[in-house]
Amino acid sequence: MGKVYQIVREVVQGTLNRTPGPTVSSQATGSEDSLSEVLEDLDKLFVDGIRRLKAAVSDNRAVALSKTKHAEEVIEGLKANISGLEARSKKLRTPFITKRSPGKRWKKVLGPRATIYNVH
């Protein structure tokens, strides 16, 4: 947005700072050629301003697309990190010994103390 504003500002300042062209009253006494020259200059100025405005919009669009692509890449990286951390967290939450549970035999041996030692 800053480039667009800057270009519009330059066009306006260029128009204001130009040496004043012939006025309408002097055109009434002069030839029609100078009026057409003034209109031609104004047309060129307008076309140049529009061209620069389009270029600025195109540049800003390219910057926005680049930033969007970078943001998407960062998001994908964060998603991968989250998935890895979730898998690690699940691994840490599972009981340390899962394949070799003490079984019923230890429950009989330990009796009521089996619940204290968390024997399943």
C-alpha positions as CSV (number, residue, x, y, z in Angstrom):
1,M,0.0,0.0,0.0
2,G,2.9,2.3,0.7
3,K,4.2,2.1,-2.9
4,V,0.7,2.9,-4.3
5,Y,0.4,5.9,-2.1
6,Q,3.9,7.1,-3.0
7,I,3.2,6.8,-6.8
8,V,-0.1,8.6,-6.6
9,R,1.5,11.3,-4.5
10,E,4.3,11.7,-7.0
11,V,1.8,12.0,-9.9
12,V,-0.2,14.7,-8.0
13,Q,3.0,16.6,-7.0
14,G,4.3,16.4,-10.6
15,T,1.0,17.8,-11.9
16,L,1.0,20.6,-9.3
17,N,4.7,21.5,-9.9
18,R,4.5,21.6,-13.6
19,T,4.9,24.9,-15.3
20,P,1.4,26.2,-15.9
21,G,0.2,25.6,-19.4
22,P,-2.0,27.8,-21.4
23,T,-5.3,28.8,-19.8
24,V,-8.7,28.4,-21.4
25,S,-8.9,32.2,-22.0
26,S,-5.6,32.3,-23.8
27,Q,-6.7,29.3,-25.8
28,A,-9.8,31.1,-27.0
29,T,-7.5,33.7,-28.6
30,G,-4.8,31.1,-29.7
31,S,-4.9,28.1,-32.0
32,E,-6.6,24.9,-31.2
33,D,-3.3,23.1,-31.7
34,S,-2.0,24.2,-28.3
35,L,-5.2,23.0,-26.6
36,S,-4.8,19.6,-28.2
37,E,-1.1,19.6,-27.0
38,V,-2.2,20.3,-23.5
39,L,-4.8,17.5,-23.6
40,E,-2.2,15.2,-25.1
41,D,0.2,16.0,-22.2
42,L,-2.6,15.5,-19.7
43,D,-3.4,12.2,-21.4
44,K,0.3,11.1,-21.3
45,L,0.5,12.1,-17.6
46,F,-2.6,10.1,-16.8
47,V,-1.5,7.0,-18.7
48,D,1.9,7.1,-17.1
49,G,0.3,7.4,-13.6
50,I,-1.9,4.4,-14.3
51,R,1.0,2.4,-15.6
52,R,3.0,3.1,-12.5
53,L,0.0,2.4,-10.3
54,K,-0.4,-1.0,-12.0
55,A,3.3,-1.8,-11.6
56,A,3.1,-1.0,-7.9
57,V,0.0,-3.2,-7.5
58,S,1.7,-6.0,-9.3
59,D,4.8,-5.7,-7.1
60,N,2.7,-5.7,-3.9
61,R,0.8,-8.7,-5.2
62,A,4.1,-10.6,-5.7
63,V,5.3,-9.7,-2.2
64,A,2.0,-10.9,-0.7
65,L,2.2,-14.2,-2.6
66,S,5.7,-14.7,-1.4
67,K,4.8,-14.0,2.2
68,T,1.7,-16.3,1.9
69,K,3.9,-19.1,0.5
70,H,6.4,-18.7,3.3
71,A,3.6,-18.7,6.0
72,E,2.2,-21.9,4.5
73,E,5.7,-23.5,4.7
74,V,6.0,-22.5,8.3
75,I,2.6,-23.8,9.1
76,E,3.4,-27.2,7.5
77,G,6.7,-27.3,9.5
78,L,4.8,-26.6,12.8
79,K,2.2,-29.3,12.0
80,A,5.0,-31.8,11.5
81,N,6.6,-30.7,14.8
82,I,3.3,-31.0,16.6
83,S,2.7,-34.5,15.2
84,G,6.2,-35.6,16.3
85,L,5.7,-34.2,19.7
86,E,2.3,-35.9,20.1
87,A,3.7,-39.3,19.1
88,R,6.5,-38.8,21.6
89,S,4.1,-37.8,24.3
90,K,2.0,-40.9,23.6
91,K,5.1,-43.1,23.8
92,L,6.0,-41.5,27.2
93,R,2.5,-42.0,28.6
94,T,2.3,-45.8,27.9
95,P,3.4,-48.0,30.8
96,F,7.1,-48.7,30.9
97,I,6.6,-52.5,30.8
98,T,3.7,-53.4,28.5
99,K,4.6,-56.8,27.1
100,R,5.5,-58.5,30.4
101,S,2.7,-57.9,32.8
102,P,3.0,-59.8,36.1
103,G,-0.2,-61.6,35.6
104,K,-2.4,-63.5,38.0
105,R,0.4,-65.4,39.7
106,W,1.8,-62.3,41.2
107,K,-1.6,-61.2,42.3
108,K,-1.9,-64.4,44.3
109,V,1.5,-64.0,45.8
110,L,1.1,-60.4,46.7
111,G,-2.5,-60.7,47.8
112,P,-4.1,-57.4,48.9
113,R,-0.7,-55.6,48.4
114,A,-1.1,-56.2,44.6
115,T,-3.1,-53.0,44.4
116,I,-0.4,-51.1,46.3
117,Y,2.2,-52.2,43.7
118,N,-0.1,-51.6,40.8
119,V,-0.1,-55.2,39.6
120,H,-2.6,-55.9,36.8
